[in-house]
C-alpha cells in the first residue's frame, strides 16, 4: 500500500498559493491544453504541475 507524502511546509505552501491567487481560480484553457499534450507525449493518463 502506498503512503501519502505531505511536505513539512505544506501549510506555508498552501498559504503562498492563496497569496498568489492561484488556488480556487477558474480553469485556464491554455494551461489545460498544455497539460493534456504533455500527458499524451508521455503516454500518461494525466499530467500535473506540482508547485
ModelCIF file with pLDDT and N, C-alpha, C, O atoms, coordinates in Angstrom:
data_MODEL
#
_entry.id   MODEL 
#
_entity.id                         1 
_entity.type                       polymer 
_entity.pdbx_number_of_molecules   1 
#
_entity_poly.entity_id                      1 
_entity_poly.type                           'polypeptide(L)' 
_entity_poly.nstd_linkage                   no 
_entity_poly.nstd_monomer                   no 
_entity_poly.pdbx_seq_one_letter_code       
;(UNK)(UNK)(UNK)(UNK)(UNK)(UNK)(UNK)(UNK)(UNK)(UNK)(UNK)(UNK)(UNK)(UNK)(UNK)(UNK)
(UNK)(UNK)(UNK)(UNK)(UNK)(UNK)(UNK)(UNK)(UNK)(UNK)(UNK)(UNK)(UNK)(UNK)(UNK)(UNK)
(UNK)(UNK)(UNK)(UNK)(UNK)(UNK)(UNK)(UNK)(UNK)(UNK)(UNK)(UNK)(UNK)(UNK)(UNK)(UNK)
(UNK)(UNK)(UNK)
;
_entity_poly.pdbx_seq_one_letter_code_can   XXXXXXXXXXXXXXXXXXXXXXXXXXXXXXXXXXXXXXXXXXXXXXXXXXX 
_entity_poly.pdbx_strand_id                 A 
#
loop_
_entity_poly_seq.entity_id 
_entity_poly_seq.num 
_entity_poly_seq.mon_id 
_entity_poly_seq.hetero 
1 1  UNK n 
1 2  UNK n 
1 3  UNK n 
1 4  UNK n 
1 5  UNK n 
1 6  UNK n 
1 7  UNK n 
1 8  UNK n 
1 9  UNK n 
1 10 UNK n 
1 11 UNK n 
1 12 UNK n 
1 13 UNK n 
1 14 UNK n 
1 15 UNK n 
1 16 UNK n 
1 17 UNK n 
1 18 UNK n 
1 19 UNK n 
1 20 UNK n 
1 21 UNK n 
1 22 UNK n 
1 23 UNK n 
1 24 UNK n 
1 25 UNK n 
1 26 UNK n 
1 27 UNK n 
1 28 UNK n 
1 29 UNK n 
1 30 UNK n 
1 31 UNK n 
1 32 UNK n 
1 33 UNK n 
1 34 UNK n 
1 35 UNK n 
1 36 UNK n 
1 37 UNK n 
1 38 UNK n 
1 39 UNK n 
1 40 UNK n 
1 41 UNK n 
1 42 UNK n 
1 43 UNK n 
1 44 UNK n 
1 45 UNK n 
1 46 UNK n 
1 47 UNK n 
1 48 UNK n 
1 49 UNK n 
1 50 UNK n 
1 51 UNK n 
#
_struct_asym.id          A 
_struct_asym.entity_id   1 
#
loop_
_ma_qa_metric.id 
_ma_qa_metric.mode 
_ma_qa_metric.name 
_ma_qa_metric.software_group_id 
_ma_qa_metric.type 
1 global pLDDT . pLDDT 
2 local  pLDDT . pLDDT 
#
_ma_qa_metric_global.metric_id      1 
_ma_qa_metric_global.metric_value   81.08 
_ma_qa_metric_global.model_id       1 
_ma_qa_metric_global.ordinal_id     1 
#
loop_
_ma_qa_metric_local.label_asym_id 
_ma_qa_metric_local.label_comp_id 
_ma_qa_metric_local.label_seq_id 
_ma_qa_metric_local.metric_id 
_ma_qa_metric_local.metric_value 
_ma_qa_metric_local.model_id 
_ma_qa_metric_local.ordinal_id 
A UNK 1  2 44.00 1 1  
A UNK 2  2 58.00 1 2  
A UNK 3  2 56.00 1 3  
A UNK 4  2 60.00 1 4  
A UNK 5  2 65.00 1 5  
A UNK 6  2 67.00 1 6  
A UNK 7  2 71.00 1 7  
A UNK 8  2 80.00 1 8  
A UNK 9  2 87.00 1 9  
A UNK 10 2 88.00 1 10 
A UNK 11 2 89.00 1 11 
A UNK 12 2 91.00 1 12 
A UNK 13 2 87.00 1 13 
A UNK 14 2 88.00 1 14 
A UNK 15 2 91.00 1 15 
A UNK 16 2 91.00 1 16 
A UNK 17 2 88.00 1 17 
A UNK 18 2 90.00 1 18 
A UNK 19 2 93.00 1 19 
A UNK 20 2 91.00 1 20 
A UNK 21 2 88.00 1 21 
A UNK 22 2 84.00 1 22 
A UNK 23 2 84.00 1 23 
A UNK 24 2 84.00 1 24 
A UNK 25 2 84.00 1 25 
A UNK 26 2 88.00 1 26 
A UNK 27 2 86.00 1 27 
A UNK 28 2 88.00 1 28 
A UNK 29 2 91.00 1 29 
A UNK 30 2 92.00 1 30 
A UNK 31 2 86.00 1 31 
A UNK 32 2 86.00 1 32 
A UNK 33 2 91.00 1 33 
A UNK 34 2 89.00 1 34 
A UNK 35 2 85.00 1 35 
A UNK 36 2 87.00 1 36 
A UNK 37 2 90.00 1 37 
A UNK 38 2 87.00 1 38 
A UNK 39 2 87.00 1 39 
A UNK 40 2 90.00 1 40 
A UNK 41 2 92.00 1 41 
A UNK 42 2 90.00 1 42 
A UNK 43 2 90.00 1 43 
A UNK 44 2 86.00 1 44 
A UNK 45 2 81.00 1 45 
A UNK 46 2 71.00 1 46 
A UNK 47 2 66.00 1 47 
A UNK 48 2 66.00 1 48 
A UNK 49 2 61.00 1 49 
A UNK 50 2 60.00 1 50 
A UNK 51 2 50.00 1 51 
#
loop_
_atom_site.group_PDB 
_atom_site.id 
_atom_site.type_symbol 
_atom_site.label_atom_id 
_atom_site.label_alt_id 
_atom_site.label_comp_id 
_atom_site.label_asym_id 
_atom_site.label_entity_id 
_atom_site.label_seq_id 
_atom_site.pdbx_PDB_ins_code 
_atom_site.Cartn_x 
_atom_site.Cartn_y 
_atom_site.Cartn_z 
_atom_site.occupancy 
_atom_site.B_iso_or_equiv 
_atom_site.pdbx_formal_charge 
_atom_site.auth_seq_id 
_atom_site.auth_comp_id 
_atom_site.auth_asym_id 
_atom_site.auth_atom_id 
_atom_site.pdbx_PDB_model_num 
ATOM 1   N N  . UNK A 1 1  ? 0.844   -1.187 0.000   1.00 44.00 ? 1  UNK A N  1 
ATOM 2   C CA . UNK A 1 1  ? 0.000   0.000  0.000   1.00 44.00 ? 1  UNK A CA 1 
ATOM 3   C C  . UNK A 1 1  ? 0.882   1.240  0.000   1.00 44.00 ? 1  UNK A C  1 
ATOM 4   O O  . UNK A 1 1  ? 1.841   1.327  0.766   1.00 44.00 ? 1  UNK A O  1 
ATOM 5   N N  . UNK A 1 2  ? 0.563   2.174  -0.840  1.00 58.00 ? 2  UNK A N  1 
ATOM 6   C CA . UNK A 1 2  ? 1.350   3.397  -0.925  1.00 58.00 ? 2  UNK A CA 1 
ATOM 7   C C  . UNK A 1 2  ? 0.957   4.358  0.195   1.00 58.00 ? 2  UNK A C  1 
ATOM 8   O O  . UNK A 1 2  ? -0.220  4.489  0.534   1.00 58.00 ? 2  UNK A O  1 
ATOM 9   N N  . UNK A 1 3  ? 1.950   5.017  0.757   1.00 56.00 ? 3  UNK A N  1 
ATOM 10  C CA . UNK A 1 3  ? 1.689   6.025  1.768   1.00 56.00 ? 3  UNK A CA 1 
ATOM 11  C C  . UNK A 1 3  ? 1.526   7.387  1.122   1.00 56.00 ? 3  UNK A C  1 
ATOM 12  O O  . UNK A 1 3  ? 1.919   7.578  -0.029  1.00 56.00 ? 3  UNK A O  1 
ATOM 13  N N  . UNK A 1 4  ? 0.963   8.319  1.834   1.00 60.00 ? 4  UNK A N  1 
ATOM 14  C CA . UNK A 1 4  ? 0.816   9.666  1.293   1.00 60.00 ? 4  UNK A CA 1 
ATOM 15  C C  . UNK A 1 4  ? 2.059   10.478 1.635   1.00 60.00 ? 4  UNK A C  1 
ATOM 16  O O  . UNK A 1 4  ? 2.738   10.211 2.627   1.00 60.00 ? 4  UNK A O  1 
ATOM 17  N N  . UNK A 1 5  ? 2.342   11.457 0.811   1.00 65.00 ? 5  UNK A N  1 
ATOM 18  C CA . UNK A 1 5  ? 3.500   12.307 1.009   1.00 65.00 ? 5  UNK A CA 1 
ATOM 19  C C  . UNK A 1 5  ? 3.014   13.722 1.260   1.00 65.00 ? 5  UNK A C  1 
ATOM 20  O O  . UNK A 1 5  ? 2.350   14.317 0.411   1.00 65.00 ? 5  UNK A O  1 
ATOM 21  N N  . UNK A 1 6  ? 3.339   14.254 2.410   1.00 67.00 ? 6  UNK A N  1 
ATOM 22  C CA . UNK A 1 6  ? 2.971   15.633 2.745   1.00 67.00 ? 6  UNK A CA 1 
ATOM 23  C C  . UNK A 1 6  ? 4.243   16.342 3.171   1.00 67.00 ? 6  UNK A C  1 
ATOM 24  O O  . UNK A 1 6  ? 4.957   15.879 4.060   1.00 67.00 ? 6  UNK A O  1 
ATOM 25  N N  . UNK A 1 7  ? 4.519   17.467 2.529   1.00 71.00 ? 7  UNK A N  1 
ATOM 26  C CA . UNK A 1 7  ? 5.699   18.251 2.871   1.00 71.00 ? 7  UNK A CA 1 
ATOM 27  C C  . UNK A 1 7  ? 5.573   18.799 4.284   1.00 71.00 ? 7  UNK A C  1 
ATOM 28  O O  . UNK A 1 7  ? 4.471   19.056 4.771   1.00 71.00 ? 7  UNK A O  1 
ATOM 29  N N  . UNK A 1 8  ? 6.711   18.972 4.930   1.00 80.00 ? 8  UNK A N  1 
ATOM 30  C CA . UNK A 1 8  ? 6.718   19.562 6.266   1.00 80.00 ? 8  UNK A CA 1 
ATOM 31  C C  . UNK A 1 8  ? 6.201   20.997 6.227   1.00 80.00 ? 8  UNK A C  1 
ATOM 32  O O  . UNK A 1 8  ? 5.678   21.505 7.219   1.00 80.00 ? 8  UNK A O  1 
ATOM 33  N N  . UNK A 1 9  ? 6.350   21.645 5.075   1.00 87.00 ? 9  UNK A N  1 
ATOM 34  C CA . UNK A 1 9  ? 5.934   23.043 4.961   1.00 87.00 ? 9  UNK A CA 1 
ATOM 35  C C  . UNK A 1 9  ? 4.621   23.179 4.188   1.00 87.00 ? 9  UNK A C  1 
ATOM 36  O O  . UNK A 1 9  ? 4.390   24.201 3.542   1.00 87.00 ? 9  UNK A O  1 
ATOM 37  N N  . UNK A 1 10 ? 3.766   22.166 4.249   1.00 88.00 ? 10 UNK A N  1 
ATOM 38  C CA . UNK A 1 10 ? 2.516   22.171 3.469   1.00 88.00 ? 10 UNK A CA 1 
ATOM 39  C C  . UNK A 1 10 ? 1.652   23.385 3.797   1.00 88.00 ? 10 UNK A C  1 
ATOM 40  O O  . UNK A 1 10 ? 1.088   23.997 2.890   1.00 88.00 ? 10 UNK A O  1 
ATOM 41  N N  . UNK A 1 11 ? 1.539   23.741 5.056   1.00 89.00 ? 11 UNK A N  1 
ATOM 42  C CA . UNK A 1 11 ? 0.719   24.895 5.436   1.00 89.00 ? 11 UNK A CA 1 
ATOM 43  C C  . UNK A 1 11 ? 1.268   26.170 4.813   1.00 89.00 ? 11 UNK A C  1 
ATOM 44  O O  . UNK A 1 11 ? 0.505   26.992 4.307   1.00 89.00 ? 11 UNK A O  1 
ATOM 45  N N  . UNK A 1 12 ? 2.581   26.339 4.845   1.00 91.00 ? 12 UNK A N  1 
ATOM 46  C CA . UNK A 1 12 ? 3.202   27.519 4.234   1.00 91.00 ? 12 UNK A CA 1 
ATOM 47  C C  . UNK A 1 12 ? 3.008   27.527 2.719   1.00 91.00 ? 12 UNK A C  1 
ATOM 48  O O  . UNK A 1 12 ? 2.770   28.576 2.122   1.00 91.00 ? 12 UNK A O  1 
ATOM 49  N N  . UNK A 1 13 ? 3.114   26.340 2.099   1.00 87.00 ? 13 UNK A N  1 
ATOM 50  C CA . UNK A 1 13 ? 2.951   26.223 0.648   1.00 87.00 ? 13 UNK A CA 1 
ATOM 51  C C  . UNK A 1 13 ? 1.538   26.622 0.226   1.00 87.00 ? 13 UNK A C  1 
ATOM 52  O O  . UNK A 1 13 ? 1.358   27.372 -0.734  1.00 87.00 ? 13 UNK A O  1 
ATOM 53  N N  . UNK A 1 14 ? 0.547   26.119 0.945   1.00 88.00 ? 14 UNK A N  1 
ATOM 54  C CA . UNK A 1 14 ? -0.850  26.450 0.631   1.00 88.00 ? 14 UNK A CA 1 
ATOM 55  C C  . UNK A 1 14 ? -1.096  27.939 0.840   1.00 88.00 ? 14 UNK A C  1 
ATOM 56  O O  . UNK A 1 14 ? -1.765  28.571 0.024   1.00 88.00 ? 14 UNK A O  1 
ATOM 57  N N  . UNK A 1 15 ? -0.569  28.503 1.911   1.00 91.00 ? 15 UNK A N  1 
ATOM 58  C CA . UNK A 1 15 ? -0.742  29.940 2.172   1.00 91.00 ? 15 UNK A CA 1 
ATOM 59  C C  . UNK A 1 15 ? -0.143  30.768 1.041   1.00 91.00 ? 15 UNK A C  1 
ATOM 60  O O  . UNK A 1 15 ? -0.736  31.758 0.613   1.00 91.00 ? 15 UNK A O  1 
ATOM 61  N N  . UNK A 1 16 ? 1.033   30.365 0.556   1.00 91.00 ? 16 UNK A N  1 
ATOM 62  C CA . UNK A 1 16 ? 1.674   31.085 -0.548  1.00 91.00 ? 16 UNK A CA 1 
ATOM 63  C C  . UNK A 1 16 ? 0.827   31.008 -1.810  1.00 91.00 ? 16 UNK A C  1 
ATOM 64  O O  . UNK A 1 16 ? 0.708   31.997 -2.533  1.00 91.00 ? 16 UNK A O  1 
ATOM 65  N N  . UNK A 1 17 ? 0.240   29.856 -2.086  1.00 88.00 ? 17 UNK A N  1 
ATOM 66  C CA . UNK A 1 17 ? -0.611  29.716 -3.272  1.00 88.00 ? 17 UNK A CA 1 
ATOM 67  C C  . UNK A 1 17 ? -1.835  30.629 -3.181  1.00 88.00 ? 17 UNK A C  1 
ATOM 68  O O  . UNK A 1 17 ? -2.240  31.231 -4.175  1.00 88.00 ? 17 UNK A O  1 
ATOM 69  N N  . UNK A 1 18 ? -2.418  30.729 -1.995  1.00 90.00 ? 18 UNK A N  1 
ATOM 70  C CA . UNK A 1 18 ? -3.556  31.650 -1.823  1.00 90.00 ? 18 UNK A CA 1 
ATOM 71  C C  . UNK A 1 18 ? -3.111  33.103 -2.004  1.00 90.00 ? 18 UNK A C  1 
ATOM 72  O O  . UNK A 1 18 ? -3.830  33.895 -2.613  1.00 90.00 ? 18 UNK A O  1 
ATOM 73  N N  . UNK A 1 19 ? -1.938  33.461 -1.483  1.00 93.00 ? 19 UNK A N  1 
ATOM 74  C CA . UNK A 1 19 ? -1.442  34.830 -1.630  1.00 93.00 ? 19 UNK A CA 1 
ATOM 75  C C  . UNK A 1 19 ? -1.209  35.189 -3.090  1.00 93.00 ? 19 UNK A C  1 
ATOM 76  O O  . UNK A 1 19 ? -1.368  36.343 -3.486  1.00 93.00 ? 19 UNK A O  1 
ATOM 77  N N  . UNK A 1 20 ? -0.833  34.199 -3.886  1.00 91.00 ? 20 UNK A N  1 
ATOM 78  C CA . UNK A 1 20 ? -0.590  34.426 -5.310  1.00 91.00 ? 20 UNK A CA 1 
ATOM 79  C C  . UNK A 1 20 ? -1.867  34.311 -6.138  1.00 91.00 ? 20 UNK A C  1 
ATOM 80  O O  . UNK A 1 20 ? -1.839  34.457 -7.360  1.00 91.00 ? 20 UNK A O  1 
ATOM 81  N N  . UNK A 1 21 ? -2.994  34.045 -5.460  1.00 88.00 ? 21 UNK A N  1 
ATOM 82  C CA . UNK A 1 21 ? -4.300  33.900 -6.122  1.00 88.00 ? 21 UNK A CA 1 
ATOM 83  C C  . UNK A 1 21 ? -4.268  32.785 -7.163  1.00 88.00 ? 21 UNK A C  1 
ATOM 84  O O  . UNK A 1 21 ? -4.824  32.923 -8.253  1.00 88.00 ? 21 UNK A O  1 
ATOM 85  N N  . UNK A 1 22 ? -3.608  31.673 -6.812  1.00 84.00 ? 22 UNK A N  1 
ATOM 86  C CA . UNK A 1 22 ? -3.503  30.529 -7.712  1.00 84.00 ? 22 UNK A CA 1 
ATOM 87  C C  . UNK A 1 22 ? -4.595  29.503 -7.422  1.00 84.00 ? 22 UNK A C  1 
ATOM 88  O O  . UNK A 1 22 ? -5.109  28.872 -8.346  1.00 84.00 ? 22 UNK A O  1 
ATOM 89  N N  . UNK A 1 23 ? -4.951  29.331 -6.164  1.00 84.00 ? 23 UNK A N  1 
ATOM 90  C CA . UNK A 1 23 ? -5.973  28.355 -5.805  1.00 84.00 ? 23 UNK A CA 1 
ATOM 91  C C  . UNK A 1 23 ? -7.367  28.941 -5.982  1.00 84.00 ? 23 UNK A C  1 
ATOM 92  O O  . UNK A 1 23 ? -7.571  30.153 -5.902  1.00 84.00 ? 23 UNK A O  1 
ATOM 93  N N  . UNK A 1 24 ? -8.313  28.052 -6.224  1.00 84.00 ? 24 UNK A N  1 
ATOM 94  C CA . UNK A 1 24 ? -9.721  28.445 -6.361  1.00 84.00 ? 24 UNK A CA 1 
ATOM 95  C C  . UNK A 1 24 ? -9.934  29.468 -7.466  1.00 84.00 ? 24 UNK A C  1 
ATOM 96  O O  . UNK A 1 24 ? -10.700 30.418 -7.302  1.00 84.00 ? 24 UNK A O  1 
ATOM 97  N N  . UNK A 1 25 ? -9.257  29.271 -8.590  1.00 84.00 ? 25 UNK A N  1 
ATOM 98  C CA . UNK A 1 25 ? -9.434  30.140 -9.750  1.00 84.00 ? 25 UNK A CA 1 
ATOM 99  C C  . UNK A 1 25 ? -10.144 29.343 -10.837 1.00 84.00 ? 25 UNK A C  1 
ATOM 100 O O  . UNK A 1 25 ? -10.132 28.112 -10.815 1.00 84.00 ? 25 UNK A O  1 
ATOM 101 N N  . UNK A 1 26 ? -10.760 30.034 -11.783 1.00 88.00 ? 26 UNK A N  1 
ATOM 102 C CA . UNK A 1 26 ? -11.431 29.320 -12.873 1.00 88.00 ? 26 UNK A CA 1 
ATOM 103 C C  . UNK A 1 26 ? -10.421 28.548 -13.722 1.00 88.00 ? 26 UNK A C  1 
ATOM 104 O O  . UNK A 1 26 ? -9.235  28.878 -13.733 1.00 88.00 ? 26 UNK A O  1 
ATOM 105 N N  . UNK A 1 27 ? -10.888 27.530 -14.427 1.00 86.00 ? 27 UNK A N  1 
ATOM 106 C CA . UNK A 1 27 ? -9.990  26.772 -15.303 1.00 86.00 ? 27 UNK A CA 1 
ATOM 107 C C  . UNK A 1 27 ? -9.361  27.672 -16.368 1.00 86.00 ? 27 UNK A C  1 
ATOM 108 O O  . UNK A 1 27 ? -9.968  28.647 -16.813 1.00 86.00 ? 27 UNK A O  1 
ATOM 109 N N  . UNK A 1 28 ? -8.149  27.333 -16.762 1.00 88.00 ? 28 UNK A N  1 
ATOM 110 C CA . UNK A 1 28 ? -7.447  28.070 -17.816 1.00 88.00 ? 28 UNK A CA 1 
ATOM 111 C C  . UNK A 1 28 ? -7.261  27.129 -18.991 1.00 88.00 ? 28 UNK A C  1 
ATOM 112 O O  . UNK A 1 28 ? -6.491  26.172 -18.911 1.00 88.00 ? 28 UNK A O  1 
ATOM 113 N N  . UNK A 1 29 ? -7.965  27.401 -20.082 1.00 91.00 ? 29 UNK A N  1 
ATOM 114 C CA . UNK A 1 29 ? -7.981  26.509 -21.236 1.00 91.00 ? 29 UNK A CA 1 
ATOM 115 C C  . UNK A 1 29 ? -6.580  26.284 -21.812 1.00 91.00 ? 29 UNK A C  1 
ATOM 116 O O  . UNK A 1 29 ? -6.231  25.158 -22.165 1.00 91.00 ? 29 UNK A O  1 
ATOM 117 N N  . UNK A 1 30 ? -5.784  27.340 -21.908 1.00 92.00 ? 30 UNK A N  1 
ATOM 118 C CA . UNK A 1 30 ? -4.428  27.194 -22.461 1.00 92.00 ? 30 UNK A CA 1 
ATOM 119 C C  . UNK A 1 30 ? -3.593  26.234 -21.613 1.00 92.00 ? 30 UNK A C  1 
ATOM 120 O O  . UNK A 1 30 ? -2.909  25.363 -22.149 1.00 92.00 ? 30 UNK A O  1 
ATOM 121 N N  . UNK A 1 31 ? -3.651  26.395 -20.300 1.00 86.00 ? 31 UNK A N  1 
ATOM 122 C CA . UNK A 1 31 ? -2.899  25.504 -19.407 1.00 86.00 ? 31 UNK A CA 1 
ATOM 123 C C  . UNK A 1 31 ? -3.408  24.076 -19.522 1.00 86.00 ? 31 UNK A C  1 
ATOM 124 O O  . UNK A 1 31 ? -2.617  23.133 -19.570 1.00 86.00 ? 31 UNK A O  1 
ATOM 125 N N  . UNK A 1 32 ? -4.729  23.912 -19.567 1.00 86.00 ? 32 UNK A N  1 
ATOM 126 C CA . UNK A 1 32 ? -5.308  22.578 -19.693 1.00 86.00 ? 32 UNK A CA 1 
ATOM 127 C C  . UNK A 1 32 ? -4.851  21.906 -20.987 1.00 86.00 ? 32 UNK A C  1 
ATOM 128 O O  . UNK A 1 32 ? -4.571  20.708 -21.000 1.00 86.00 ? 32 UNK A O  1 
ATOM 129 N N  . UNK A 1 33 ? -4.777  22.676 -22.074 1.00 91.00 ? 33 UNK A N  1 
ATOM 130 C CA . UNK A 1 33 ? -4.316  22.128 -23.355 1.00 91.00 ? 33 UNK A CA 1 
ATOM 131 C C  . UNK A 1 33 ? -2.866  21.658 -23.270 1.00 91.00 ? 33 UNK A C  1 
ATOM 132 O O  . UNK A 1 33 ? -2.516  20.601 -23.793 1.00 91.00 ? 33 UNK A O  1 
ATOM 133 N N  . UNK A 1 34 ? -2.025  22.456 -22.604 1.00 89.00 ? 34 UNK A N  1 
ATOM 134 C CA . UNK A 1 34 ? -0.610  22.087 -22.453 1.00 89.00 ? 34 UNK A CA 1 
ATOM 135 C C  . UNK A 1 34 ? -0.480  20.831 -21.594 1.00 89.00 ? 34 UNK A C  1 
ATOM 136 O O  . UNK A 1 34 ? 0.301   19.935 -21.915 1.00 89.00 ? 34 UNK A O  1 
ATOM 137 N N  . UNK A 1 35 ? -1.244  20.764 -20.504 1.00 85.00 ? 35 UNK A N  1 
ATOM 138 C CA . UNK A 1 35 ? -1.186  19.587 -19.626 1.00 85.00 ? 35 UNK A CA 1 
ATOM 139 C C  . UNK A 1 35 ? -1.663  18.337 -20.365 1.00 85.00 ? 35 UNK A C  1 
ATOM 140 O O  . UNK A 1 35 ? -1.089  17.260 -20.200 1.00 85.00 ? 35 UNK A O  1 
ATOM 141 N N  . UNK A 1 36 ? -2.710  18.477 -21.177 1.00 87.00 ? 36 UNK A N  1 
ATOM 142 C CA . UNK A 1 36 ? -3.205  17.335 -21.946 1.00 87.00 ? 36 UNK A CA 1 
ATOM 143 C C  . UNK A 1 36 ? -2.162  16.877 -22.969 1.00 87.00 ? 36 UNK A C  1 
ATOM 144 O O  . UNK A 1 36 ? -1.945  15.678 -23.140 1.00 87.00 ? 36 UNK A O  1 
ATOM 145 N N  . UNK A 1 37 ? -1.525  17.820 -23.640 1.00 90.00 ? 37 UNK A N  1 
ATOM 146 C CA . UNK A 1 37 ? -0.483  17.489 -24.608 1.00 90.00 ? 37 UNK A CA 1 
ATOM 147 C C  . UNK A 1 37 ? 0.684   16.778 -23.926 1.00 90.00 ? 37 UNK A C  1 
ATOM 148 O O  . UNK A 1 37 ? 1.206   15.796 -24.453 1.00 90.00 ? 37 UNK A O  1 
ATOM 149 N N  . UNK A 1 38 ? 1.094   17.269 -22.760 1.00 87.00 ? 38 UNK A N  1 
ATOM 150 C CA . UNK A 1 38 ? 2.190   16.630 -22.018 1.00 87.00 ? 38 UNK A CA 1 
ATOM 151 C C  . UNK A 1 38 ? 1.825   15.200 -21.644 1.00 87.00 ? 38 UNK A C  1 
ATOM 152 O O  . UNK A 1 38 ? 2.664   14.304 -21.733 1.00 87.00 ? 38 UNK A O  1 
ATOM 153 N N  . UNK A 1 39 ? 0.579   14.975 -21.227 1.00 87.00 ? 39 UNK A N  1 
ATOM 154 C CA . UNK A 1 39 ? 0.139   13.627 -20.882 1.00 87.00 ? 39 UNK A CA 1 
ATOM 155 C C  . UNK A 1 39 ? 0.184   12.717 -22.106 1.00 87.00 ? 39 UNK A C  1 
ATOM 156 O O  . UNK A 1 39 ? 0.579   11.556 -22.000 1.00 87.00 ? 39 UNK A O  1 
ATOM 157 N N  . UNK A 1 40 ? -0.216  13.233 -23.260 1.00 90.00 ? 40 UNK A N  1 
ATOM 158 C CA . UNK A 1 40 ? -0.191  12.432 -24.488 1.00 90.00 ? 40 UNK A CA 1 
ATOM 159 C C  . UNK A 1 40 ? 1.250   12.102 -24.888 1.00 90.00 ? 40 UNK A C  1 
ATOM 160 O O  . UNK A 1 40 ? 1.557   10.963 -25.239 1.00 90.00 ? 40 UNK A O  1 
ATOM 161 N N  . UNK A 1 41 ? 2.118   13.092 -24.833 1.00 92.00 ? 41 UNK A N  1 
ATOM 162 C CA . UNK A 1 41 ? 3.524   12.883 -25.216 1.00 92.00 ? 41 UNK A CA 1 
ATOM 163 C C  . UNK A 1 41 ? 4.180   11.846 -24.309 1.00 92.00 ? 41 UNK A C  1 
ATOM 164 O O  . UNK A 1 41 ? 4.962   11.015 -24.772 1.00 92.00 ? 41 UNK A O  1 
ATOM 165 N N  . UNK A 1 42 ? 3.863   11.895 -23.029 1.00 90.00 ? 42 UNK A N  1 
ATOM 166 C CA . UNK A 1 42 ? 4.475   10.985 -22.056 1.00 90.00 ? 42 UNK A CA 1 
ATOM 167 C C  . UNK A 1 42 ? 3.703   9.679  -21.910 1.00 90.00 ? 42 UNK A C  1 
ATOM 168 O O  . UNK A 1 42 ? 4.063   8.832  -21.093 1.00 90.00 ? 42 UNK A O  1 
ATOM 169 N N  . UNK A 1 43 ? 2.640   9.514  -22.702 1.00 90.00 ? 43 UNK A N  1 
ATOM 170 C CA . UNK A 1 43 ? 1.794   8.323  -22.629 1.00 90.00 ? 43 UNK A CA 1 
ATOM 171 C C  . UNK A 1 43 ? 1.357   8.072  -21.187 1.00 90.00 ? 43 UNK A C  1 
ATOM 172 O O  . UNK A 1 43 ? 1.459   6.960  -20.668 1.00 90.00 ? 43 UNK A O  1 
ATOM 173 N N  . UNK A 1 44 ? 0.872   9.132  -20.562 1.00 86.00 ? 44 UNK A N  1 
ATOM 174 C CA . UNK A 1 44 ? 0.434   9.082  -19.174 1.00 86.00 ? 44 UNK A CA 1 
ATOM 175 C C  . UNK A 1 44 ? -1.051  9.441  -19.113 1.00 86.00 ? 44 UNK A C  1 
ATOM 176 O O  . UNK A 1 44 ? -1.532  10.204 -19.950 1.00 86.00 ? 44 UNK A O  1 
ATOM 177 N N  . UNK A 1 45 ? -1.787  8.901  -18.132 1.00 81.00 ? 45 UNK A N  1 
ATOM 178 C CA . UNK A 1 45 ? -3.208  9.227  -18.051 1.00 81.00 ? 45 UNK A CA 1 
ATOM 179 C C  . UNK A 1 45 ? -3.473  10.687 -17.690 1.00 81.00 ? 45 UNK A C  1 
ATOM 180 O O  . UNK A 1 45 ? -4.498  11.244 -18.082 1.00 81.00 ? 45 UNK A O  1 
ATOM 181 N N  . UNK A 1 46 ? -2.557  11.310 -16.946 1.00 71.00 ? 46 UNK A N  1 
ATOM 182 C CA . UNK A 1 46 ? -2.709  12.713 -16.573 1.00 71.00 ? 46 UNK A CA 1 
ATOM 183 C C  . UNK A 1 46 ? -1.344  13.369 -16.499 1.00 71.00 ? 46 UNK A C  1 
ATOM 184 O O  . UNK A 1 46 ? -0.317  12.697 -16.408 1.00 71.00 ? 46 UNK A O  1 
ATOM 185 N N  . UNK A 1 47 ? -1.353  14.690 -16.539 1.00 66.00 ? 47 UNK A N  1 
ATOM 186 C CA . UNK A 1 47 ? -0.136  15.468 -16.341 1.00 66.00 ? 47 UNK A CA 1 
ATOM 187 C C  . UNK A 1 47 ? -0.467  16.565 -15.357 1.00 66.00 ? 47 UNK A C  1 
ATOM 188 O O  . UNK A 1 47 ? -1.491  17.232 -15.500 1.00 66.00 ? 47 UNK A O  1 
ATOM 189 N N  . UNK A 1 48 ? 0.383   16.769 -14.352 1.00 66.00 ? 48 UNK A N  1 
ATOM 190 C CA . UNK A 1 48 ? 0.149   17.819 -13.370 1.00 66.00 ? 48 UNK A CA 1 
ATOM 191 C C  . UNK A 1 48 ? 1.414   18.601 -13.145 1.00 66.00 ? 48 UNK A C  1 
ATOM 192 O O  . UNK A 1 48 ? 2.516   18.131 -13.426 1.00 66.00 ? 48 UNK A O  1 
ATOM 193 N N  . UNK A 1 49 ? 1.245   19.788 -12.640 1.00 61.00 ? 49 UNK A N  1 
ATOM 194 C CA . UNK A 1 49 ? 2.387   20.633 -12.279 1.00 61.00 ? 49 UNK A CA 1 
ATOM 195 C C  . UNK A 1 49 ? 2.335   20.806 -10.772 1.00 61.00 ? 49 UNK A C  1 
ATOM 196 O O  . UNK A 1 49 ? 1.421   21.446 -10.252 1.00 61.00 ? 49 UNK A O  1 
ATOM 197 N N  . UNK A 1 50 ? 3.292   20.248 -10.075 1.00 60.00 ? 50 UNK A N  1 
ATOM 198 C CA . UNK A 1 50 ? 3.354   20.378 -8.618  1.00 60.00 ? 50 UNK A CA 1 
ATOM 199 C C  . UNK A 1 50 ? 4.133   21.629 -8.275  1.00 60.00 ? 50 UNK A C  1 
ATOM 200 O O  . UNK A 1 50 ? 5.283   21.801 -8.681  1.00 60.00 ? 50 UNK A O  1 
ATOM 201 N N  . UNK A 1 51 ? 3.502   22.476 -7.539  1.00 50.00 ? 51 UNK A N  1 
ATOM 202 C CA . UNK A 1 51 ? 4.133   23.736 -7.142  1.00 50.00 ? 51 UNK A CA 1 
ATOM 203 C C  . UNK A 1 51 ? 4.941   23.523 -5.904  1.00 50.00 ? 51 UNK A C  1 
ATOM 204 O O  . UNK A 1 51 ? 5.557   24.462 -5.400  1.00 50.00 ? 51 UNK A O  1 
#
